[in-house]
Amino acid sequence: MTDPTFDLGPQALVVARLAEGVGDELLAAGTPCPGLAVRNILGHLLGLSTAFRDAARKRLGATTDTAANTAVPDVGAGWRAELPKILDELAEAWRDPAAWTGMTRAGGVDLPAPVAAAVAADELVIHGWDLARATGQGYDPDPTALQVSYDFLRAAAQDPVRGGIFGPVVPVPEEAPLLARAVGLSGRDPEWKP
């Protein structure tokens, strides 16, 4: 059996740098996620980073029990300091070998710890793309996290209960770059522009 672990740190850093490039004037801008503005994507990144940090630590409770779609996320006044800190904590929590063992919970769903890590990688990759597209920034995701995201999304596309988790798959040619194929599998149009 191969080692399922990987480092979320490089992708967390990519997301932190994208967030740093978001001016206040862009917080209300639309994103590839219908009905969500940039501020909502940032709020979601804060919430999911906290939840998956706690999932890695096996500290189950309010942060890991709340489904992602229960409320529209938003950011508070201190988000610029809070988000990079939480992203660092997320990456550090998954560097502990114990994080990768047994079961954990995120979004109110019990799942094997390596699957939770894959979901966290996917969230950082796809919402990083959302943020970059919505704010006109370049995007170069961590290659390992991108591969994990693609593999997770490809498996999810085969799942008959995919339903409300993702939008319908957007067809993308097989010869397209891996990021475009992952974005399509997530239910987003890789050609989306503000």
VORO-804345 format. One record per residue (C-alpha): residue in three letters; z, y, x; residue number from 1. Coordinates in pm, 1 decimal. Layout:
BEGIN
+--------+----------+----------+----------+-----+
! residu !       up !    north !     east ! num !
+--------+----------+----------+----------+-----+
!    ALA !        Z !        Y !        X ! NUM !
...
+--------+----------+----------+----------+-----+
END
This chain:
BEGIN
+--------+----------+----------+----------+-----+
! residu !       up !    north !     east ! num !
+--------+----------+----------+----------+-----+
!    MET !      0.0 !      0.0 !      0.0 !   1 !
!    THR !    -85.7 !    345.9 !    132.3 !   2 !
!    ASP !    163.1 !    630.1 !    154.3 !   3 !
!    PRO !    132.1 !    834.4 !   -168.4 !   4 !
!    THR !    308.5 !   1141.1 !    -29.9 !   5 !
!    PHE !    146.2 !   1472.4 !     57.7 !   6 !
!    ASP !    264.6 !   1824.8 !    134.0 !   7 !
!    LEU !    251.1 !   2079.4 !   -149.7 !   8 !
!    GLY !    328.7 !   2357.0 !     99.1 !   9 !
!    PRO !    -27.0 !   2457.8 !    193.3 !  10 !
!    GLN !   -136.0 !   2493.4 !   -172.2 !  11 !
!    ALA !    188.0 !   2670.5 !   -265.3 !  12 !
!    LEU !    110.8 !   2920.9 !     11.2 !  13 !
!    VAL !   -243.9 !   2971.6 !   -122.6 !  14 !
!    VAL !   -101.9 !   3048.8 !   -468.8 !  15 !
!    ALA !    162.4 !   3283.7 !   -324.9 !  16 !
!    ARG !   -105.7 !   3478.3 !   -137.7 !  17 !
!    LEU !   -320.5 !   3503.1 !   -451.1 !  18 !
!    ALA !    -22.2 !   3633.5 !   -647.8 !  19 !
!    GLU !     44.1 !   3890.4 !   -376.4 !  20 !
!    GLY !   -308.4 !   4022.6 !   -433.2 !  21 !
!    VAL !   -251.3 !   4087.8 !   -804.7 !  22 !
!    GLY !   -212.2 !   4457.2 !   -876.7 !  23 !
!    ASP !    -16.7 !   4571.7 !  -1179.7 !  24 !
!    GLU !   -342.7 !   4688.7 !  -1338.0 !  25 !
!    LEU !   -461.3 !   4323.9 !  -1348.2 !  26 !
!    LEU !   -159.6 !   4175.6 !  -1527.2 !  27 !
!    ALA !   -321.7 !   4216.1 !  -1868.9 !  28 !
!    ALA !   -664.5 !   4088.3 !  -1756.1 !  29 !
!    GLY !   -811.1 !   3782.3 !  -1924.7 !  30 !
!    THR !   -825.4 !   3444.2 !  -1750.9 !  31 !
!    PRO !  -1023.1 !   3120.1 !  -1786.3 !  32 !
!    CYS !   -734.5 !   2995.4 !  -2004.5 !  33 !
!    PRO !   -811.6 !   3116.3 !  -2357.1 !  34 !
!    GLY !   -539.3 !   3343.4 !  -2490.5 !  35 !
!    LEU !   -360.7 !   3378.4 !  -2156.9 !  36 !
!    ALA !   -362.7 !   3693.1 !  -1945.4 !  37 !
!    VAL !   -295.7 !   3704.0 !  -1572.5 !  38 !
!    ARG !     71.6 !   3778.0 !  -1641.9 !  39 !
!    ASN !     91.2 !   3457.8 !  -1847.9 !  40 !
!    ILE !    -65.5 !   3246.8 !  -1570.6 !  41 !
!    LEU !    186.9 !   3395.4 !  -1326.6 !  42 !
!    GLY !    469.2 !   3319.8 !  -1571.5 !  43 !
!    HIS !    342.4 !   2965.1 !  -1611.1 !  44 !
!    LEU !    330.5 !   2923.7 !  -1232.1 !  45 !
!    LEU !    693.1 !   3039.6 !  -1213.2 !  46 !
!    GLY !    800.9 !   2796.7 !  -1483.4 !  47 !
!    LEU !    608.2 !   2495.7 !  -1359.2 !  48 !
!    SER !    716.8 !   2552.2 !   -998.7 !  49 !
!    THR !   1078.7 !   2558.8 !  -1111.9 !  50 !
!    ALA !   1033.3 !   2248.4 !  -1328.1 !  51 !
!    PHE !    858.9 !   2044.1 !  -1058.9 !  52 !
!    ARG !   1108.7 !   2160.1 !   -794.7 !  53 !
!    ASP !   1387.1 !   2029.6 !  -1016.0 !  54 !
!    ALA !   1188.8 !   1713.3 !  -1092.0 !  55 !
!    ALA !   1164.5 !   1644.2 !   -718.3 !  56 !
!    ARG !   1540.2 !   1695.7 !   -682.5 !  57 !
!    LYS !   1599.4 !   1476.3 !   -990.1 !  58 !
!    ARG !   1798.5 !   1762.5 !  -1144.4 !  59 !
!    LEU !   1692.0 !   1696.1 !  -1499.3 !  60 !
!    GLY !   1779.4 !   1942.5 !  -1770.5 !  61 !
!    ALA !   1645.2 !   2252.3 !  -1940.9 !  62 !
!    THR !   1382.4 !   2324.8 !  -1673.0 !  63 !
!    THR !   1239.4 !   1972.6 !  -1680.3 !  64 !
!    ASP !   1281.6 !   1902.3 !  -2052.5 !  65 !
!    THR !   1082.0 !   2193.3 !  -2193.9 !  66 !
!    ALA !    718.7 !   2124.2 !  -2279.4 !  67 !
!    ALA !    476.5 !   2368.9 !  -2118.9 !  68 !
!    ASN !    318.6 !   2471.6 !  -2448.8 !  69 !
!    THR !    638.5 !   2567.0 !  -2633.6 !  70 !
!    ALA !    595.7 !   2941.2 !  -2566.4 !  71 !
!    VAL !    350.5 !   3177.2 !  -2400.3 !  72 !
!    PRO !    490.6 !   3230.9 !  -2050.3 !  73 !
!    ASP !    533.8 !   3578.3 !  -1906.4 !  74 !
!    VAL !    670.2 !   3743.8 !  -1594.6 !  75 !
!    GLY !    971.1 !   3968.5 !  -1561.4 !  76 !
!    ALA !   1017.9 !   4268.1 !  -1336.6 !  77 !
!    GLY !   1119.5 !   4059.3 !  -1032.1 !  78 !
!    TRP !    829.2 !   3814.9 !  -1034.0 !  79 !
!    ARG !    679.6 !   3939.6 !   -705.7 !  80 !
!    ALA !    989.5 !   3829.9 !   -512.8 !  81 !
!    GLU !   1069.2 !   3531.0 !   -732.9 !  82 !
!    LEU !    733.1 !   3349.0 !   -732.1 !  83 !
!    PRO !    691.9 !   3302.4 !   -353.7 !  84 !
!    LYS !   1056.3 !   3192.2 !   -330.6 !  85 !
!    ILE !   1015.7 !   2931.7 !   -605.6 !  86 !
!    LEU !    686.9 !   2810.7 !   -455.6 !  87 !
!    ASP !    862.2 !   2761.2 !   -119.4 !  88 !
!    GLU !   1144.8 !   2573.5 !   -289.4 !  89 !
!    LEU !    892.4 !   2354.5 !   -473.9 !  90 !
!    ALA !    718.5 !   2256.9 !   -151.0 !  91 !
!    GLU !   1046.2 !   2196.2 !     29.6 !  92 !
!    ALA !   1184.0 !   1979.3 !   -251.4 !  93 !
!    TRP !    882.3 !   1746.4 !   -230.8 !  94 !
!    ARG !    925.8 !   1710.4 !    147.2 !  95 !
!    ASP !   1238.0 !   1503.6 !     82.7 !  96 !
!    PRO !   1139.3 !   1132.7 !     83.0 !  97 !
!    ALA !   1382.1 !   1075.4 !   -207.3 !  98 !
!    ALA !   1165.9 !   1302.1 !   -425.7 !  99 !
!    TRP !    891.0 !   1038.6 !   -418.7 ! 100 !
!    THR !   1107.1 !    750.4 !   -541.8 ! 101 !
!    GLY !   1180.5 !    628.8 !   -891.2 ! 102 !
!    MET !   1125.5 !    817.4 !  -1211.5 ! 103 !
!    THR !   1165.6 !   1184.7 !  -1290.7 ! 104 !
!    ARG !   1081.1 !   1425.3 !  -1571.4 ! 105 !
!    ALA !    870.4 !   1738.5 !  -1614.7 ! 106 !
!    GLY !    755.1 !   1909.5 !  -1931.4 ! 107 !
!    GLY !    980.0 !   1675.6 !  -2127.9 ! 108 !
!    VAL !    782.5 !   1370.8 !  -2007.8 ! 109 !
!    ASP !    931.8 !   1089.2 !  -1800.8 ! 110 !
!    LEU !    695.7 !    978.1 !  -1526.7 ! 111 !
!    PRO !    692.6 !    812.4 !  -1185.1 ! 112 !
!    ALA !    779.6 !   1062.4 !   -913.1 ! 113 !
!    PRO !    441.4 !   1032.4 !   -733.0 ! 114 !
!    VAL !    263.8 !   1111.2 !  -1061.3 ! 115 !
!    ALA !    483.9 !   1417.9 !  -1106.3 ! 116 !
!    ALA !    382.4 !   1534.6 !   -758.6 ! 117 !
!    ALA !     15.5 !   1485.6 !   -846.7 ! 118 !
!    VAL !     62.2 !   1688.0 !  -1165.0 ! 119 !
!    ALA !    229.5 !   1964.5 !   -962.1 ! 120 !
!    ALA !    -61.8 !   1967.3 !   -716.1 ! 121 !
!    ASP !   -310.4 !   1982.3 !  -1002.8 ! 122 !
!    GLU !   -124.5 !   2270.1 !  -1167.5 ! 123 !
!    LEU !   -120.9 !   2468.6 !   -842.5 ! 124 !
!    VAL !   -489.3 !   2402.6 !   -771.5 ! 125 !
!    ILE !   -625.0 !   2475.0 !  -1118.7 ! 126 !
!    HIS !   -400.5 !   2771.9 !  -1196.0 ! 127 !
!    GLY !   -472.0 !   2904.2 !   -847.7 ! 128 !
!    TRP !   -840.0 !   2898.2 !   -944.9 ! 129 !
!    ASP !   -757.9 !   3067.4 !  -1276.6 ! 130 !
!    LEU !   -572.6 !   3342.1 !  -1092.3 ! 131 !
!    ALA !   -842.2 !   3390.4 !   -828.7 ! 132 !
!    ARG !  -1121.3 !   3407.8 !  -1086.5 ! 133 !
!    ALA !   -934.8 !   3644.4 !  -1316.4 ! 134 !
!    THR !   -846.8 !   3884.7 !  -1034.2 ! 135 !
!    GLY !  -1170.1 !   3869.4 !   -833.6 ! 136 !
!    GLN !  -1013.2 !   3707.3 !   -528.2 ! 137 !
!    GLY !  -1165.4 !   3441.8 !   -304.8 ! 138 !
!    TYR !  -1025.0 !   3093.0 !   -341.2 ! 139 !
!    ASP !   -999.8 !   2820.5 !    -81.2 ! 140 !
!    PRO !   -753.2 !   2558.5 !   -205.4 ! 141 !
!    ASP !   -577.8 !   2318.7 !     26.7 ! 142 !
!    PRO !   -817.1 !   2021.8 !     68.6 ! 143 !
!    THR !   -546.4 !   1758.6 !     18.2 ! 144 !
!    ALA !   -411.2 !   1920.5 !   -297.8 ! 145 !
!    LEU !   -767.5 !   1962.9 !   -427.0 ! 146 !
!    GLN !   -840.3 !   1592.4 !   -377.0 ! 147 !
!    VAL !   -514.1 !   1496.3 !   -548.3 ! 148 !
!    SER !   -598.3 !   1731.1 !   -836.8 ! 149 !
!    TYR !   -949.1 !   1590.6 !   -873.0 ! 150 !
!    ASP !   -825.5 !   1230.8 !   -868.2 ! 151 !
!    PHE !   -557.9 !   1311.0 !  -1127.1 ! 152 !
!    LEU !   -803.9 !   1493.9 !  -1354.7 ! 153 !
!    ARG !  -1068.0 !   1220.8 !  -1320.9 ! 154 !
!    ALA !   -811.5 !    962.6 !  -1434.5 ! 155 !
!    ALA !   -697.3 !   1192.3 !  -1717.9 ! 156 !
!    ALA !  -1057.1 !   1232.6 !  -1836.3 ! 157 !
!    GLN !  -1066.2 !    855.2 !  -1902.2 ! 158 !
!    ASP !   -742.1 !    868.2 !  -2103.5 ! 159 !
!    PRO !   -794.4 !    854.5 !  -2481.6 ! 160 !
!    VAL !   -473.7 !   1057.2 !  -2540.3 ! 161 !
!    ARG !   -601.3 !   1346.8 !  -2326.3 ! 162 !
!    GLY !   -598.2 !   1555.3 !  -2645.8 ! 163 !
!    GLY !   -389.6 !   1869.2 !  -2616.7 ! 164 !
!    ILE !   -316.5 !   1844.5 !  -2244.7 ! 165 !
!    PHE !   -658.5 !   1971.1 !  -2135.8 ! 166 !
!    GLY !   -961.9 !   2115.1 !  -2306.2 ! 167 !
!    PRO !  -1279.6 !   1907.9 !  -2340.0 ! 168 !
!    VAL !  -1439.2 !   1820.7 !  -2006.6 ! 169 !
!    VAL !  -1706.2 !   2071.0 !  -1901.6 ! 170 !
!    PRO !  -1995.7 !   1871.5 !  -1752.0 ! 171 !
!    VAL !  -2055.9 !   1951.0 !  -1384.0 ! 172 !
!    PRO !  -2322.0 !   1783.8 !  -1166.2 ! 173 !
!    GLU !  -2186.8 !   1512.4 !   -934.2 ! 174 !
!    GLU !  -2338.2 !   1696.9 !   -636.4 ! 175 !
!    ALA !  -2137.1 !   2011.0 !   -716.6 ! 176 !
!    PRO !  -1850.2 !   2103.3 !   -483.4 ! 177 !
!    LEU !  -1525.5 !   1915.1 !   -544.9 ! 178 !
!    LEU !  -1350.9 !   2229.3 !   -673.3 ! 179 !
!    ALA !  -1618.4 !   2285.6 !   -939.7 ! 180 !
!    ARG !  -1591.7 !   1922.4 !  -1049.3 ! 181 !
!    ALA !  -1210.4 !   1946.8 !  -1072.5 ! 182 !
!    VAL !  -1235.1 !   2270.9 !  -1270.6 ! 183 !
!    GLY !  -1482.3 !   2107.0 !  -1511.6 ! 184 !
!    LEU !  -1252.5 !   1808.5 !  -1557.3 ! 185 !
!    SER !   -969.0 !   2048.9 !  -1640.3 ! 186 !
!    GLY !  -1171.3 !   2178.5 !  -1935.9 ! 187 !
!    ARG !  -1278.5 !   2505.1 !  -1771.2 ! 188 !
!    ASP !  -1625.5 !   2636.7 !  -1699.9 ! 189 !
!    PRO !  -1663.9 !   2665.7 !  -1320.3 ! 190 !
!    GLU !  -1899.6 !   2960.3 !  -1380.9 ! 191 !
!    TRP !  -1637.2 !   3161.0 !  -1575.2 ! 192 !
!    LYS !  -1625.1 !   3528.7 !  -1489.6 ! 193 !
!    PRO !  -1402.2 !   3807.8 !  -1625.2 ! 194 !
+--------+----------+----------+----------+-----+
END
